[in-house]
Amino acid sequence: MTKRVAIIGAAHRFPGTTPETFWQDLQAEKDLVTQVAPDRWSHDAFLHPDKRHPGTSVTFAAGSLGDISGFDAAFFGISPREAANMDPQQRMLLELAWEAMESAGIVPSTLRGSQCGVFVGIASLDYSYRIADDMGAIDASTATGNTSSIASNRLSYVFDFHGPSMSLDTACSSSMVAFHQACQSIRSGETTMALAGGISLHLHPYGFIIFSKASMLSPTGRCQVFDEAGNGYVRSEGAGLFLLKDYDLAVADGDNILAVVAGSAVNTDGHKSGLTVPNPSAQVDLMRRAYEQAGISPDEIDYLEAHGTGTAVGDPIETHAIGEALGKHRKTPLLIGSVKSNLGHLETASGVAGLAKALYSLQHREVPATIGIRKLNSRIKFDEWNISVVTKAHALKPQGRLVIGVNSFGFGGANAHVILESAPEKPAVPSHTPAEALPIRFSARSQEALAENARALAAHLRDSGQSFYDIAHTLFHHREQHAYGALCFAKTQAEAAEALSQFAEGEESQVTALERLASPRGPVFVYDGNGCQWETMGHDLLESDAVFSDAIERVDALFQQYGDFSLRAELAGRNQQEGAEGRFVRTEIAQPTLFALQVALTEWLKAQGITPAAVFGHSVGEVAAAWASGALSLEDAVKVIYYRSFYQGKTRGLGEMSAVAMSAEDVAPWLEKPEFNKVSLAGINSPKGITLAGDRDQLGKLEAALSTQDIFAKRLPLDYAFHSPAMDSIQADIVAVLADITPQATQIPYVSTVTGAVSEGTTLGAHYWWLNIREPVLFDNAATALIEQGFNVFVEVGAHPILRRYLNESLRQQERTGLVLGTIERHKPGSEGLNRCLSQLLLSGLSMDSRRFFPVEGQRVLLPRYAWQRAHHWVQGTNDGQGLLSRNYQHPLLGYPIAQQDNTWESQLDTKRQPWLADHVVGEGAVFPGAGFVELALAAALQQKDTPLLDIEELEIRAPLLLDGPNGRTMRLTLSPDDGRLTILSREPASGSEWQLNTVARRMRESRGFLLNRQAPVLPSRAPDYTLAEHLQMAERIGLHYGPAFQAISRGWIEGDSIVGEICLSDDVQAQLSTLHVHPGILDSAFQLFIPLLAKQSDFSAQLAFVPVRVGRIQVNTEAVAPVLARAVMGKRAPHSFTADFELFDAAGNAVAVLSETRFKAIRLNRAHHQHFSYLDVELTPAPLNAATMTLPAEALSRLAGLSSAYASGTGQRYAQEVAPLLDSLSEAFTQQGYAVAREGVEGDDEQLAPETIWQLLVQDYPDYFAPIHLVGRLG
């Protein structure tokens, strides 16, 4: 039997859902497939309904993750520049790795240096393709950011994993093969833990294009799994990572096991009928072997998650293999399904999706439905193969072991199968109900993320239904402590949720926040000296906290042996008489009371599991520090504090003290002056902070002198000159009375502020305490000694934090960062200060004994994911790039601007991409309408400069743009910003053909729009002269075929040489108005107004059609609404051409567009003989043969005349009346040219047209008679 592996953590990203709602969405049978996110690339440029069209895909239907440009680079210590060059697949894998570890309740930092392996299925290099047309964008980090191997190696690097690290590409089975390899690594003992999974993101259209050309993608955009209509798959993106661990170790470590990997296997198809055709025999062998190795019989399988992509070939083959390997060997039909019906096919990450569905199915003991099945595939013999598709949610057995198999197959033949078992049932553990408030601790790597984490945690506390104790325990013990932390104490979930919500919204709350140190060491307890005390300090704690109260009682009882007042009563304020002097001005009262408070605070902190790593004190604070270090017993410490304060009290009035902002070195010259001979250095508090003591008057003079030099000096509210000669009178008494104390070796390092160095406890005898009274306080020396040892977390134990500034100055002097925390504060509730101090210590990163809060082990529970602070990071191209992916159409016909050519646009024009263009058929094929060139000119002009009035002149159509080619035409328009000249070229895409000039025009820079100053005509009251149906019949007769998009005029009235038409738009045209300026269908319909007008004339019977070839002037009001009326007015008329003006009016009668001097040319479309050549793409140039000039035969002209007569007899009057005379002119021109050569140098008539010019006119205007025209040209 295969050694088993536990899944203890999981994280995933799937399209159209979230990790929190994925299971609910499966239960709700949601279709999560949409479209590729529009910001990935231009859909306009790369989407085409014909799979044969070069460089395009038939579909961009996909399961999409939406915006994936965001990444929390700072969290992972990655610079913005490197992040932009990193494939988003690598970035997402970093997030998933973190989330997988957190979901397992494993603090990621605890795995640093471990043999944890990383196995990632990944294939796509899409992100690097984005700059394939812009090599200048390649940066130093492009290589590591866009190499598949680094996807796994980066995880190992960032998290400091030392186990195997590899990226695998087996196509669609990549993530499952990676999962199998991770299991094998654990089974072999190579490692005990591994991250395994895969990823696939859509970052370039390449994948869509290649699979579209290979006919793999479903035109319907869905994986119709096991359905008769299955016709391919839909690409989707997503990712997932699972944290795997040796099963026995996971059980021993108390890990939360999500599922058990009972077995896994891989194989390959080998040689078969085609590289991408599945091999059913290989699939059968794979599944049989996997279950045999796992020791699981087919009847034990509860469900099998199939690869199931919805392809016509793959589904029947896979289901047949399942039936042969498993189904036929069961008593009941094997349930099968596929998550691809919901998500689509995640390709390299598809195995992750199948595993995730299986994992949730095991946890919830239910299989969700495979959706979208209308009719089961008749090629799948469900009864014969003993299999059944889960088409409705199916409940699995409520008790006992569950077994689910998962298939994953690569299109090259690499197959994988994994068997999951439900996790062993845990014995029910009664929920622990805490007696006191619990610490709710959370953190983040930024302030913004901290607030978002608080918000998410508050919601979770309200809604999850999990044990409050378990939530607090998991947060405290199984979450990483980041730099920015926050903590609150709460007794209930509701209380905690309320505090966190207030904190998240920036409101005042019970939450304490702190920025922790990178390498905290401590805490060091710093015991304050004189100056911090205040009447009734800590009095509220006497009643509210038993530990504090008991400590005060012990000290007070010992103190009663010496003193004549109660310390407890002093703290409670009961000793103070109304109207009398404050008792704390007497040092013999203030010092013992402060000592008692410091002992009680120390005991309170100890009760919370917080003990000092070292201690020191400032002046009188050294007594409590000595007791805390173990050097003095409490009895000896009480004795010291009593006599120290008693005798110092006798020095009252002998001097005073001042605080000065300067160093000891700088003040020394001042103290050497005779006028300051009664002032002494009493303390060195920091590099720029000292205390002076001595004669009151001299202190005043010194303070005044220092202030003149802008040096801060402030008198302290003391009537004593401690640490100065004023103390000398009490030396003998102090030494004598303390002679019997018995100092001991310290249990905690004690740094003396008498010596500034570590002191052994045994030296703290009577003489030391005399020095403590008389010598300067070397506080900065002691603090510096501790800082140099690496200590950087200090807790001020006293009535108010008065030493914080000094400690911070000492830290800055040593260029270290540190935390200086207070306990209680002046005139504030003691409990508030202590809770804040405790919270800050629990957030500092120091290792604390948490048994005080969590006496029993809590259950690991799933908590909200980290709130990533994603910022946009995307590879930026250079100015040299082609910008292929950003070819977003600015206009449906104009297309996209070309990156390297200013003021140039390009688009693909064809009848499949824009089906409405197929409604404009001239002769035998679709032709881009002349009105379309007008729209192109207007669109380009507006893109160049947005203006309410557009004015275009001299628009000339040089050659029609045919749309009947297999791939349409590529159109390129250039508009010069200097002279306004516009050219429109086209060619067949991907054919290598030359560009053909179709149209030229010029934009007017300035225009007053005089042409638009006209009003619409009044419609005649009589019945219309023709209807749309009659109009279309007339057009058909002359070879013009108009579909719905070009049928905008429903009826018309002929008024002499003008015609008025009423515009009635179809719903489709109406929907397009917002994207077009003057819809070509409307303008072309206006052009068509002359068909009924000309039908009354004899020329119409000759079946001539007139097409626009030139527009003299176009003026358009770009702010106008849709036109409702069109009018055409005939201008000049010739046998084969005419000019006219056209007007479009809105419902208010205002002109929308006016086209003046529009020239139409006659063409014959219904020909008796069809010459299948294109005179549009090839411009023929007449020229004589390259031979010596020959004498023109005498009979040449007569032969030509005979040829014309013979040809005229078979071609009708048009030839005789029009073509023959021009052929005569051509022949005469050739003759004249021949004479000119013979008479070279002799003056002649320069006005004679060249034969080339006549020949070109004949070819353009009379293509039906190309044969005789060509013959004459060649004979010339």
Secondary structure, DSSP 8 states (H G I E B T S, - for coil): ----EEEEEEEEE-TTS-TTTHHHHHHTT----EE--TTSS-HHHHB-S-TTSTT-BS--EEB------EE-TGGGT--HHHHHHS-HHHHHHHHHHHHHHHHTT--GGGGTTS--EEEEE----HHHHTTTT-GGG--TTHHHHT-HHHHHHHHHHHHT--S-EEEE--GGGHHHHHHHHHHHHHHTTS-SEEEEEEEE---STHHHHHHHHTT-B-TTSS--TTBTT---B-BB-EEEEEEEEEHHHHHHTT----EEEEEEEEEE--S-SSTTS--HHHHHHHHHHHHHHHT--GGG--EEE------TTHHHHHHHHHHHHTGGGSSS-EEEE-THHHH-B-GGGHHHHHHHHHHHHHHHTEE------SSB-TTS-HHHHTEEE--S-EE--SSS--EEEEEEE-TTSEEEEEEEEE------------SS-EEEEEEESSHHHHHHHHHHHHHHHHHS---HHHHHHHHHHSS---SEEEEEEESSHHHHHHHHHHHHTT---S-EEEE--SS----EEEE--TTS--TTTTHHHHHH-HHHHHHHHHHHHHHTTT-SS-HHHHHHT-S--TTS--GGGSHHHHHHHHHHHHHHHHHHHHHTT---SEEEESTTHHHHHHHHHTSS-HHHHHHHHHHHHHHHHTTTTS-EEEEESS-HHHHHHHHTSGGGTTEEEEEEEETTEEEEEE-HHHHHHHHHHHHTTT--EEE-S-S--TTSGGGGGGHHHHHHHTTT------SS-BB-TTTSSB--GGG-SHHHHHHHHHS-B-HHHHHHHHHHTT--EEEEESSS--SHHHHHHHHHHTT---EEE-S--TTS-HHHHHHHHHHHHHHTT-----TTT-SS--------------EE------TTS--GGG---SBTTTBEE-TTSTTEEEEEE-TTTSGGGGGEEETTEEB--HHHHHHHHHHHHHHH---SEEEEEEEEE-S--B--STT-EEEEEEE-TTT-EEEEEEE-TTS----EEEEEEEE-SS---GGG--B-----SS--SEEHHHHHHHHHHTTEEE-GGG--EEEEEEETTEEEEEE---HHHHHHGGG-SS-HHHHHHHHTTHHHHHHTSHHHHTTEEEEEEEEEEEEEETT-----EEEEEEEEEETTEEEEEEEEE-TTSBEEEEEEEEEEEEEE-S-SS-----TTT--------SS------TTHHHHHHHHHHHHHHTT-HHIIIIIHHHHHHHHHHHHHHHHHHHTTTS---TTS--HHHHHHHHHHH-GGGHHHHHHHHHH-
